[in-house]
Amino acid sequence: MDAFNDFIGLITGVIWAEWVLYTVLAVGLLFTLCSGFCQYRALTHGVAVTKGDYDDPDDPGAISHFQALSAALSATVGLGNIGGVAIAIAIGGPGAVFWMWIVGFAGMALKTTEVAQSMLFRDTSEKDNPHGGPMFVAHEGFKRWGLGGVGWCIGALFCITLLISAATGGNMFQAWNVGDITREALDLPKWITGVVLAIIVATVIIGGIRRIGSVASVLVPFMCVLYVLIALAVLVMNLGTIPDVIGLIFTSAFNPSDAGGAFIGGSVGMAFLWGMKRALFSSEAGQGSSPIAHSAAQTKEPISESVVAGLEPFIDTIVVCTLTALVILCTGALERGDGIEGADGQLASNVAITSHDGKWTVGTPAEFIIDGNSVMMGRTELPERTPRGASMGGEWRNKDNVFAIAEGGDLNEKTNSNRIRMAGTVVIPEETSSKAYVRWKTVSVESWDMLAEQGEAPKLVEPLLYEDYVGATFTAYAINRQFPGIGTWLILIASWLFAISTMISWSYYGEQGVVFLFGSTVVPLYKIVYCILIVVATLPIVSTTDELGNLTDLGTGVMLWVNIPIMLIFGFMAMKAYHSYFRRLRSGEIKRHDD
C-alpha cells in the first residue's frame, strides 16, 4: 500500500504544481473581469432566480432552480467543509484560510462561466431528462466547427477524469471520514458504517435526478443550518479571540506560521498550496462537476441558471468553510492549547528518539509481524489518558492513531521549522495480562543522520502523546474543547448528512459520464460499483492523512486539467450570452413570472 500511495503522490505532485494553481486562479480572475464582476449578480439576481421569481412551468428541465442548486450544493457542501478544511489548517496553518477566501471569490466566476457553457450546449431532446456538462460542451462545441470527433475524444477524456473524481473525492473520501468519526464516537468498526452508507445511497440514487433533487432540497438546507448553528455556538463562546484569529489568518498568508504545541509549523507556500487545494476540492470550482446537476434545471434561459450556480462557492467556501476554520483556530485546537491541556497522555520521561538500520523511531526498536512480514518499529508503553483527553476522545482504543513531536537538524522548507511528527498506533493486546503500548513508525531524516555523525541526536519537544485527529474528527475535537463530549456527537450527525448528500450527487455526476461514454445500459452496473466503493473506503486500506489527501487530490486535479482548457476555448460564448441576458433583463424583455 505504501508503494501505491507513493505512486499516487508522484502523480498529484505534477497535477498540483504551483503553476496549475496560479492558472486556475488567473482563469477565475479573467472571467471575473470579463463578466463585470459576476459575483455581484450571483448575490442579487441569482437569489431572485433561486426563489423562483423567474420560473416558468413550461420550460424544459427536470428540477427547479432551487433543487438544482441544492443538488449541486449537496455535492460541494460535504466533508470537505468539515474534514478538508481541518486537514488544510493542520498542514498549511492559519494562512490557508486566506487562500480559501481568494479561491472562493474567483470560484464564483469559474462556476458561473462553466455552468453557462453547459446550459448553452445541454441536450434537451428529452424535455424532462436533459443532459449536460463539459463533455457535451466539448462534443457539441467542436461539432459546430466540423471537429465532432475531436470534441467527443475531449469529452470522453473529461468523463474518465469525472469517474475518477466521483470514485475518490465524491465517494471514498466521504465514506472514510464518516467511518473514522463513527469509530471515534461509537467504537464501531468502519466497515459497518460503510455498509449502512452504501444502503442509504443506493435507495436514493435508484430514483435518478428527480429523487436526488427532492432529497437534496430538504437535506441541504437542514444540514447547513444545523452546522452553522453548531459553529456559531462555539464562536459566541470565543468572541474575544476572533479578532486575533482573523489577524493571524492574514499575517500567516504572507508569513510562515510558527510551530507550537502539536502544530509543527507551516510555510507561506504550504498555506497557499493547501488553501487553494482544499477550497477547489470543497467548492469544485473549475472542475466541471456542478454543471452536470445545473443542466437538469427547468429553464429556457441558460444564464439564469449560471448566476444561481455562482452562489455555490460563496455558500460553500466563504461561509461554511470559514466557520469550520474559525472553530478550529478560536478553540486552540491547532496547537492543543499550551501542549499539556490538550495532551492525551504523557510518555515516560526517558523515552528518546532512536536509530536502527538508518531509520529513526520513538522508543526502543522491536520486531513486529505485520501482514505476515517482519518489520522493525519503535515501542513505548501507552500512558493513561488525561481526564480532559478522555472527555474529548473517550478511552484509548486499539488502532488509534497517535503522534509525538520531535525536533532537530535542518529547517524543513514546508514547515519552516525543524520539527517532525512521529506517527504511531495504539495496540491493545487481547490478553488482559499484557500491557497496551504504542507501535511507532520509522522515518528517514538525512539531517538527523548528520546529527548522529556529530555525536548528537534528535529529541522529543516534550514527552507528550497526542491522538491524531484526522479530517472531520479534528473539527469534532475542536468543538469538544469548548463543549466536552458534545462535539463528537454533533459532528457525527453533520458528517453523516454531509457525506450522504455529497455521495448521492456525485453518483449522478459519474452516471452522466457513463451515459456519455457507454450509454444508459451500463448505468445499473455503475451504480453497483459505486456503492461497493463506499464499503471499500471503510476497510483498513486508507488510514492516514497522506493517503486521504492523495485520493482526493488525484480526483480533483485530473478534472481541472481537462475542464479549464474547455472553459478557455468556449468561454467567449458564455460571456457573450451572459451580457446579452442582462441587457434583456435591464430592457424588461425578461420579466418576473408575476409581472
C-alpha positions as CSV (number, residue, x, y, z in Angstrom):
1,M,0.0,0.0,0.0
2,D,2.9,2.4,0.7
3,A,4.2,1.9,-2.8
4,F,0.8,2.7,-4.2
5,N,0.5,5.9,-2.1
6,D,4.0,6.9,-3.2
7,F,3.0,6.4,-6.8
8,I,-0.2,8.4,-6.4
9,G,1.7,11.1,-4.6
10,L,4.1,11.5,-7.5
11,I,1.2,11.9,-9.9
12,T,-0.6,14.5,-7.7
13,G,2.7,16.3,-7.3
14,V,2.7,17.0,-11.0
15,I,-1.1,17.7,-11.2
16,W,-0.9,20.2,-8.4
17,A,2.3,22.0,-9.4
18,E,2.1,25.6,-8.3
19,W,1.7,26.9,-11.8
20,V,-1.5,24.9,-12.1
21,L,-2.9,26.7,-9.1
22,Y,-1.9,30.1,-10.5
23,T,-3.5,29.2,-13.8
24,V,-6.8,28.3,-12.1
25,L,-6.8,31.4,-10.1
26,A,-5.9,33.5,-13.2
27,V,-8.8,32.0,-15.1
28,G,-11.2,32.8,-12.3
29,L,-10.0,36.4,-12.2
30,L,-10.2,36.6,-16.1
31,F,-13.9,35.7,-16.1
32,T,-14.5,38.0,-13.1
33,L,-13.3,40.9,-15.2
34,C,-14.9,39.7,-18.5
35,S,-18.3,39.4,-16.7
36,G,-18.0,42.7,-14.9
37,F,-17.8,41.0,-11.5
38,C,-20.5,38.4,-11.8
39,Q,-20.2,37.7,-8.1
40,Y,-22.5,40.7,-7.5
41,R,-25.0,39.3,-10.0
42,A,-25.0,35.9,-8.2
43,L,-25.7,37.5,-4.8
44,T,-28.6,39.6,-6.1
45,H,-30.2,38.3,-9.3
46,G,-29.1,34.7,-8.5
47,V,-31.0,34.8,-5.2
48,A,-34.2,36.0,-7.0
49,V,-33.9,33.2,-9.6
50,T,-33.4,30.6,-6.9
51,K,-36.5,31.8,-5.1
52,G,-38.5,31.0,-8.3
53,D,-39.2,34.6,-9.3
54,Y,-38.5,33.8,-12.9
55,D,-39.8,30.2,-13.1
56,D,-42.0,29.1,-16.0
57,P,-43.5,25.6,-15.7
58,D,-43.4,25.2,-19.5
59,D,-39.6,25.5,-19.7
60,P,-37.6,22.3,-20.4
61,G,-35.9,20.6,-17.5
62,A,-36.4,18.1,-14.7
63,I,-35.9,20.1,-11.5
64,S,-36.4,23.6,-10.2
65,H,-33.6,26.2,-9.8
66,F,-33.6,25.6,-6.1
67,Q,-33.5,21.9,-6.5
68,A,-30.6,22.2,-9.0
69,L,-28.7,24.4,-6.6
70,S,-29.4,22.0,-3.7
71,A,-28.2,19.0,-5.8
72,A,-25.0,20.9,-6.7
73,L,-24.5,22.1,-3.1
74,S,-25.1,18.6,-1.8
75,A,-22.0,17.6,-3.7
76,T,-19.9,20.6,-2.6
77,V,-21.1,21.1,1.0
78,G,-19.7,17.9,2.3
79,L,-17.0,16.6,4.4
80,G,-14.5,18.8,2.5
81,N,-16.1,21.6,4.6
82,I,-15.5,19.7,7.9
83,G,-12.6,17.4,7.2
84,G,-10.9,19.0,4.2
85,V,-10.6,22.4,6.0
86,A,-9.2,20.7,9.1
87,I,-6.6,19.0,7.0
88,A,-5.6,22.2,5.2
89,I,-5.1,24.1,8.5
90,A,-3.3,21.2,10.2
91,I,-0.8,21.1,7.3
92,G,-0.8,24.7,5.9
93,G,-1.5,26.7,9.1
94,P,-4.0,29.6,9.6
95,G,-2.8,31.3,6.3
96,A,-4.5,28.5,4.3
97,V,-7.9,30.1,5.2
98,F,-7.0,33.4,3.4
99,W,-6.3,31.5,0.2
100,M,-9.6,29.7,0.6
101,W,-11.3,33.0,0.5
102,I,-9.5,34.1,-2.6
103,V,-10.4,30.9,-4.4
104,G,-14.0,31.2,-3.1
105,F,-14.3,34.7,-4.7
106,A,-12.6,33.6,-8.0
107,G,-14.6,30.4,-7.9
108,M,-17.9,32.2,-8.2
109,A,-16.8,33.4,-11.6
110,L,-15.5,30.0,-12.6
111,K,-18.7,28.4,-11.6
112,T,-20.9,31.0,-13.4
113,T,-18.9,30.5,-16.6
114,E,-18.7,26.7,-16.7
115,V,-22.4,26.4,-15.9
116,A,-23.3,29.0,-18.6
117,Q,-21.4,26.9,-21.1
118,S,-23.1,23.7,-20.1
119,M,-26.5,25.3,-20.3
120,L,-25.8,26.6,-23.8
121,F,-24.8,23.1,-25.1
122,R,-27.0,20.9,-23.0
123,D,-29.1,18.2,-24.7
124,T,-32.8,18.9,-24.1
125,S,-34.2,16.4,-26.7
126,E,-35.8,14.7,-23.6
127,K,-37.6,17.7,-22.1
128,D,-37.9,16.0,-18.6
129,N,-34.4,14.4,-18.7
130,P,-31.8,16.9,-20.1
131,H,-28.1,16.0,-20.2
132,G,-25.3,18.5,-19.8
133,G,-21.7,19.1,-18.6
134,P,-18.3,19.8,-20.0
135,M,-18.4,16.6,-22.1
136,F,-21.4,17.9,-24.0
137,V,-19.8,21.3,-24.3
138,A,-16.7,19.8,-25.9
139,H,-18.6,17.4,-28.2
140,E,-21.3,19.9,-29.4
141,G,-19.0,22.9,-29.5
142,F,-16.3,21.3,-31.7
143,K,-19.0,19.7,-33.8
144,R,-20.1,23.2,-34.8
145,W,-16.6,23.7,-36.1
146,G,-16.7,20.4,-38.1
147,L,-14.5,18.7,-35.5
148,G,-17.1,16.4,-33.8
149,G,-14.6,13.5,-33.5
150,V,-12.1,15.7,-31.6
151,G,-14.9,17.0,-29.4
152,W,-16.0,13.5,-28.5
153,C,-12.5,12.5,-27.6
154,I,-12.1,15.5,-25.3
155,G,-15.5,14.8,-23.8
156,A,-14.5,11.2,-23.2
157,L,-11.3,12.2,-21.5
158,F,-13.3,14.5,-19.2
159,C,-15.7,11.7,-18.4
160,I,-12.8,9.4,-17.4
161,T,-11.5,12.1,-15.0
162,L,-15.0,12.6,-13.8
163,L,-15.4,8.9,-12.9
164,I,-12.0,9.0,-11.1
165,S,-13.2,12.0,-9.1
166,A,-16.6,10.5,-8.4
167,A,-14.9,7.4,-7.0
168,T,-12.4,9.2,-4.9
169,G,-13.3,12.7,-3.6
170,G,-17.0,12.4,-4.2
171,N,-17.4,8.9,-2.7
172,M,-14.4,7.3,-0.9
173,F,-13.3,10.5,0.9
174,Q,-16.7,10.9,2.3
175,A,-17.1,7.3,3.4
176,W,-13.7,7.2,5.0
177,N,-14.3,10.3,7.1
178,V,-17.7,9.1,8.3
179,G,-16.3,5.7,9.2
180,D,-13.5,7.4,11.1
181,I,-15.6,9.7,13.2
182,T,-18.2,7.0,13.8
183,R,-15.5,4.8,15.1
184,E,-14.4,7.6,17.4
185,A,-17.9,8.2,18.7
186,L,-19.4,4.7,18.9
187,D,-16.3,2.4,18.7
188,L,-18.0,0.8,15.7
189,P,-15.9,-0.9,13.0
190,K,-15.6,1.3,10.0
191,W,-16.9,-1.4,7.6
192,I,-20.3,-1.4,9.3
193,T,-20.6,2.3,8.6
194,G,-19.6,1.6,5.0
195,V,-22.4,-0.9,4.6
196,V,-25.0,1.4,6.1
197,L,-23.9,4.3,3.9
198,A,-24.0,2.1,0.8
199,I,-27.6,1.0,1.5
200,I,-28.8,4.6,2.1
201,V,-27.1,5.9,-1.0
202,A,-28.4,3.0,-3.1
203,T,-32.0,3.7,-2.1
204,V,-31.7,7.4,-3.3
205,I,-29.7,7.1,-6.5
206,I,-32.1,4.4,-7.9
207,G,-34.6,7.2,-8.4
208,G,-32.4,9.3,-10.6
209,I,-32.0,13.1,-10.7
210,R,-35.6,13.8,-9.7
211,R,-35.2,11.8,-6.4
212,I,-31.8,13.2,-5.8
213,G,-33.1,16.8,-6.3
214,S,-36.0,16.2,-4.0
215,V,-33.9,14.7,-1.3
216,A,-31.2,17.3,-1.6
217,S,-33.7,20.2,-1.5
218,V,-34.7,19.0,2.0
219,L,-31.4,17.7,3.2
220,V,-29.0,20.5,2.2
221,P,-30.9,23.4,3.9
222,F,-31.3,21.3,7.1
223,M,-27.7,20.2,7.3
224,C,-26.4,23.7,6.5
225,V,-28.5,25.4,9.2
226,L,-27.5,22.6,11.7
227,Y,-23.8,23.0,11.1
228,V,-23.9,26.8,11.1
229,L,-25.7,26.8,14.5
230,I,-23.1,24.4,15.9
231,A,-20.3,26.6,14.7
232,L,-21.9,29.9,15.9
233,A,-22.4,28.5,19.4
234,V,-18.7,27.8,19.6
235,L,-17.7,31.2,18.2
236,V,-20.1,33.0,20.6
237,M,-18.2,31.4,23.5
238,N,-14.9,32.7,22.0
239,L,-15.9,36.1,20.7
240,G,-12.8,37.7,22.3
241,T,-10.4,35.6,20.3
242,I,-12.0,36.2,16.8
243,P,-10.2,39.5,16.0
244,D,-6.8,38.0,16.8
245,V,-7.6,34.9,14.8
246,I,-8.7,37.0,11.8
247,G,-5.4,38.9,12.1
248,L,-3.5,35.6,12.3
249,I,-5.1,34.4,9.1
250,F,-4.0,37.4,7.2
251,T,-0.4,37.5,8.6
252,S,0.1,33.8,8.1
253,A,-1.0,34.0,4.5
254,F,2.2,36.0,3.8
255,N,4.5,34.9,6.6
256,P,5.4,31.5,8.0
257,S,3.2,30.1,10.7
258,D,5.1,29.5,13.9
259,A,5.3,26.0,15.4
260,G,3.7,25.5,18.8
261,G,2.3,22.6,20.8
262,A,1.0,19.9,18.4
263,F,1.5,22.1,15.3
264,I,4.8,21.7,13.6
265,G,4.6,24.9,11.6
266,G,3.7,25.9,8.1
267,S,5.4,27.9,5.4
268,V,3.7,30.5,3.2
269,G,3.9,28.1,0.2
270,M,2.2,25.3,2.2
271,A,-0.6,27.8,3.3
272,F,-1.1,28.8,-0.3
273,L,-1.0,25.2,-1.7
274,W,-3.4,23.7,0.9
275,G,-5.7,26.7,1.0
276,M,-6.1,26.5,-2.8
277,K,-6.4,22.8,-3.0
278,R,-9.0,22.5,-0.2
279,A,-11.1,25.4,-1.5
280,L,-11.1,23.9,-5.0
281,F,-11.9,20.5,-3.7
282,S,-14.6,21.8,-1.5
283,S,-16.3,24.2,-3.9
284,E,-15.5,22.2,-7.1
285,A,-14.9,25.4,-8.9
286,G,-13.4,24.8,-12.3
287,Q,-13.9,21.0,-12.1
288,G,-16.9,20.9,-14.3
289,S,-18.9,18.7,-12.0
290,S,-21.7,21.1,-10.8
291,P,-22.7,22.0,-14.4
292,I,-24.0,18.4,-14.7
293,A,-26.6,19.0,-12.0
294,H,-27.4,22.5,-13.1
295,S,-28.1,21.3,-16.6
296,A,-31.1,19.5,-15.3
297,A,-32.7,22.8,-14.2
298,Q,-36.1,23.8,-15.7
299,T,-35.4,27.0,-17.7
300,K,-35.1,28.2,-21.2
301,E,-32.6,30.9,-20.2
302,P,-29.1,29.4,-19.8
303,I,-27.6,32.3,-18.0
304,S,-30.4,32.4,-15.3
305,E,-29.1,29.1,-14.0
306,S,-25.4,30.1,-14.3
307,V,-25.9,33.0,-11.9
308,V,-27.6,30.6,-9.5
309,A,-24.5,28.4,-9.7
310,G,-22.4,31.4,-8.7
311,L,-23.9,31.2,-5.2
312,E,-22.3,27.8,-4.6
313,P,-18.7,28.9,-3.8
314,F,-20.0,31.7,-1.6
315,I,-22.1,29.4,0.5
316,D,-19.7,26.5,0.5
317,T,-16.3,28.2,0.8
318,I,-16.8,31.7,2.1
319,V,-19.5,30.8,4.6
320,V,-19.3,27.2,5.7
321,C,-15.5,26.6,5.3
322,T,-14.8,29.8,7.1
323,L,-16.9,28.7,10.1
324,T,-15.0,25.5,10.3
325,A,-11.7,27.3,10.2
326,L,-12.7,29.8,12.9
327,V,-13.9,27.0,15.2
328,I,-10.6,25.2,14.9
329,L,-8.5,28.3,15.4
330,C,-10.6,30.1,18.1
331,T,-10.6,27.0,20.3
332,G,-6.9,26.5,20.2
333,A,-7.3,23.0,18.6
334,L,-4.4,23.5,16.2
335,E,-1.8,23.8,18.9
336,R,-3.8,21.9,21.6
337,G,-3.6,24.9,24.0
338,D,-0.3,25.0,25.9
339,G,0.6,21.5,24.8
340,I,-0.5,20.0,28.1
341,E,-4.1,21.0,28.3
342,G,-5.0,19.1,25.1
343,A,-2.5,16.3,25.6
344,D,-3.8,12.8,25.6
345,G,-1.2,11.5,28.0
346,Q,2.5,11.8,28.8
347,L,5.2,9.3,27.7
348,A,7.8,8.3,30.2
349,S,10.4,11.0,30.6
350,N,13.3,8.7,29.4
351,V,11.7,8.0,26.1
352,A,14.1,9.0,23.3
353,I,14.3,9.1,19.5
354,T,16.5,6.2,18.4
355,S,18.1,4.9,15.2
356,H,18.1,1.4,13.7
357,D,19.4,0.5,10.3
358,G,19.4,4.1,9.1
359,K,15.9,4.9,10.2
360,W,14.6,6.8,13.2
361,T,11.7,5.9,15.6
362,V,10.4,6.7,19.1
363,G,11.4,4.3,21.9
364,T,13.1,1.0,21.7
365,P,13.2,-0.7,18.2
366,A,11.5,-4.1,18.2
367,E,10.4,-6.7,15.7
368,F,6.7,-6.8,14.8
369,I,4.9,-9.2,12.5
370,I,2.5,-7.2,10.3
371,D,0.6,-8.9,7.5
372,G,3.0,-11.8,7.7
373,N,6.1,-9.6,7.3
374,S,8.8,-8.9,9.9
375,V,9.1,-5.1,10.5
376,M,11.3,-3.1,12.9
377,M,9.4,-0.4,14.6
378,G,9.6,1.5,17.9
379,R,7.7,0.6,21.0
380,T,6.7,2.5,24.1
381,E,4.3,1.9,26.9
382,L,0.9,3.5,26.4
383,P,0.3,6.2,29.0
384,E,-3.0,6.8,30.8
385,R,-5.2,9.3,29.1
386,T,-5.7,12.6,30.9
387,P,-9.3,13.3,32.2
388,R,-9.6,16.1,29.7
389,G,-8.4,13.9,26.9
390,A,-10.9,11.2,27.9
391,S,-13.7,13.7,28.0
392,M,-13.0,14.7,24.4
393,G,-11.9,11.5,22.8
394,G,-13.0,8.7,25.1
395,E,-10.7,6.0,26.3
396,W,-7.9,4.6,24.2
397,R,-9.0,2.1,21.6
398,N,-7.0,-0.4,19.6
399,K,-5.5,1.1,16.4
400,D,-6.0,4.7,17.5
401,N,-3.5,6.8,15.5
402,V,-1.2,8.9,17.7
403,F,1.8,11.1,17.3
404,A,4.6,12.9,19.2
405,I,6.7,15.9,18.2
406,A,10.4,15.6,17.6
407,E,12.9,18.3,16.7
408,G,16.5,18.5,15.5
409,G,18.5,19.0,12.3
410,D,17.8,21.4,9.5
411,L,14.7,23.5,8.9
412,N,12.1,21.9,6.7
413,E,11.0,24.2,3.8
414,K,7.4,23.0,4.1
415,T,7.0,23.7,7.8
416,N,9.7,26.4,8.3
417,S,10.8,24.5,11.5
418,N,12.9,21.6,12.4
419,R,10.0,19.7,13.9
420,I,8.7,16.4,12.6
421,R,5.6,14.4,13.6
422,M,6.4,10.9,14.7
423,A,3.4,8.7,14.0
424,G,2.4,5.7,16.0
425,T,-0.5,3.3,16.5
426,V,-2.1,2.2,19.8
427,V,-2.0,-1.6,20.3
428,I,-4.2,-3.1,23.0
429,P,-3.5,-6.8,23.2
430,E,-6.3,-9.3,23.5
431,E,-4.6,-10.9,26.5
432,T,-5.7,-8.9,29.5
433,S,-2.4,-9.7,31.2
434,S,-0.4,-7.8,28.5
435,K,0.1,-4.1,28.7
436,A,-1.1,-1.7,26.0
437,Y,1.6,0.0,24.0
438,V,2.3,2.3,21.1
439,R,3.9,0.9,18.0
440,W,5.9,3.7,16.3
441,K,6.6,4.0,12.6
442,T,10.1,4.7,11.4
443,V,11.2,7.7,9.3
444,S,14.3,8.5,7.3
445,V,15.7,12.0,8.0
446,E,19.0,12.9,6.4
447,S,19.7,15.9,8.7
448,W,19.2,13.6,11.7
449,D,21.8,11.2,10.3
450,M,24.2,14.1,10.1
451,L,23.4,14.9,13.8
452,A,24.3,11.4,14.8
453,E,27.7,11.6,13.0
454,Q,28.4,14.7,15.2
455,G,27.5,12.7,18.3
456,E,24.1,14.4,18.8
457,A,20.6,13.1,18.3
458,P,17.1,14.5,17.7
459,K,14.8,14.7,20.7
460,L,11.1,14.9,21.7
461,V,10.0,18.5,22.2
462,E,8.1,17.3,25.2
463,P,7.2,13.7,26.2
464,L,3.6,14.3,25.2
465,L,1.4,11.9,23.3
466,Y,-1.4,13.3,21.0
467,E,-4.2,11.5,19.3
468,D,-4.0,12.1,15.6
469,Y,-7.4,13.6,14.8
470,V,-7.8,13.4,11.0
471,G,-10.3,15.3,8.9
472,A,-13.7,15.6,10.5
473,T,-12.5,14.1,13.8
474,F,-10.2,17.1,14.2
475,T,-13.2,19.5,13.8
476,A,-15.1,17.4,16.3
477,Y,-12.1,17.7,18.7
478,A,-12.2,21.5,18.3
479,I,-15.9,21.6,19.3
480,N,-15.2,19.2,22.2
481,R,-12.6,21.6,23.6
482,Q,-15.5,24.1,24.0
483,F,-18.3,21.6,24.8
484,P,-16.6,18.4,26.1
485,G,-18.3,15.3,24.8
486,I,-20.8,17.2,22.6
487,G,-18.7,18.0,19.6
488,T,-18.2,14.3,18.6
489,W,-22.0,13.7,18.5
490,L,-22.8,16.9,16.7
491,I,-20.1,16.4,14.1
492,L,-21.1,12.7,13.8
493,I,-24.7,13.8,12.8
494,A,-23.4,16.5,10.5
495,S,-20.8,14.2,8.9
496,W,-23.4,11.6,8.0
497,L,-25.7,14.2,6.5
498,F,-22.9,15.9,4.6
499,A,-21.5,12.7,3.3
500,I,-24.7,11.2,2.2
501,S,-25.7,14.3,0.3
502,T,-22.3,14.5,-1.4
503,M,-22.3,10.9,-2.4
504,I,-25.7,10.9,-4.0
505,S,-24.9,13.9,-6.1
506,W,-21.6,12.6,-7.2
507,S,-23.2,9.3,-8.1
508,Y,-25.3,11.3,-10.6
509,Y,-22.2,13.1,-12.0
510,G,-20.5,9.8,-12.6
511,E,-23.7,8.3,-14.1
512,Q,-23.8,11.1,-16.7
513,G,-20.2,10.3,-17.6
514,V,-21.1,6.7,-18.1
515,V,-24.1,7.7,-20.2
516,F,-21.8,9.8,-22.5
517,L,-19.3,7.0,-22.8
518,F,-21.3,3.9,-23.0
519,G,-25.0,4.7,-23.0
520,S,-27.7,4.2,-20.4
521,T,-27.5,0.3,-20.4
522,V,-24.3,0.3,-18.3
523,V,-25.7,2.7,-15.6
524,P,-27.1,-0.1,-13.3
525,L,-23.6,-1.8,-13.2
526,Y,-22.0,1.6,-12.5
527,K,-24.4,2.2,-9.5
528,I,-23.5,-1.2,-8.0
529,V,-19.7,-0.5,-8.3
530,Y,-20.2,3.0,-6.8
531,C,-21.9,1.6,-3.8
532,I,-19.3,-1.2,-3.4
533,L,-16.6,1.5,-3.3
534,I,-18.3,3.1,-0.3
535,V,-17.6,-0.1,1.7
536,V,-14.1,-0.5,0.3
537,A,-13.2,3.0,1.6
538,T,-14.0,1.9,5.1
539,L,-11.8,-1.1,5.1
540,P,-8.3,-0.9,6.6
541,I,-6.8,0.3,3.3
542,V,-6.8,4.1,3.8
543,S,-5.6,5.0,7.3
544,T,-3.6,8.2,7.3
545,T,-3.8,11.9,6.3
546,D,-1.4,11.3,3.4
547,E,-3.5,8.5,1.9
548,L,-6.6,10.6,2.3
549,G,-5.1,13.6,0.7
550,N,-3.6,11.6,-2.2
551,L,-7.0,10.2,-3.1
552,T,-8.9,13.5,-3.0
553,D,-6.1,15.4,-4.8
554,L,-6.0,12.9,-7.6
555,G,-9.7,13.2,-8.2
556,T,-9.8,17.0,-8.1
557,G,-6.7,17.6,-10.1
558,V,-7.4,15.4,-13.1
559,M,-10.7,17.1,-13.7
560,L,-9.2,20.6,-13.6
561,W,-6.6,19.7,-16.2
562,V,-9.3,18.8,-18.7
563,N,-12.1,21.3,-17.8
564,I,-10.1,24.5,-17.6
565,P,-9.0,24.3,-21.3
566,I,-12.6,23.6,-22.3
567,M,-13.6,26.8,-20.4
568,L,-11.0,28.8,-22.1
569,I,-11.9,27.6,-25.6
570,F,-15.7,28.2,-25.2
571,G,-15.7,30.9,-22.5
572,F,-16.2,33.7,-25.0
573,M,-19.6,32.1,-26.0
574,A,-20.6,32.0,-22.3
575,M,-19.6,35.7,-21.8
576,K,-21.5,36.8,-24.9
577,A,-24.7,35.0,-23.7
578,Y,-24.1,36.4,-20.2
579,H,-24.0,40.1,-21.3
580,S,-26.9,39.5,-23.7
581,Y,-29.0,38.1,-20.9
582,F,-28.5,41.1,-18.6
583,R,-29.1,43.6,-21.4
584,R,-32.5,41.9,-22.0
585,L,-33.1,41.9,-18.3
586,R,-32.5,45.6,-18.0
587,S,-34.6,46.4,-21.0
588,G,-37.6,44.5,-19.5
589,E,-37.6,41.8,-22.1
590,I,-37.0,39.2,-19.4
591,K,-39.7,39.5,-16.7
592,R,-40.6,38.0,-13.4
593,H,-43.3,35.4,-13.6
594,D,-45.7,37.6,-11.6
595,D,-45.1,40.8,-13.7
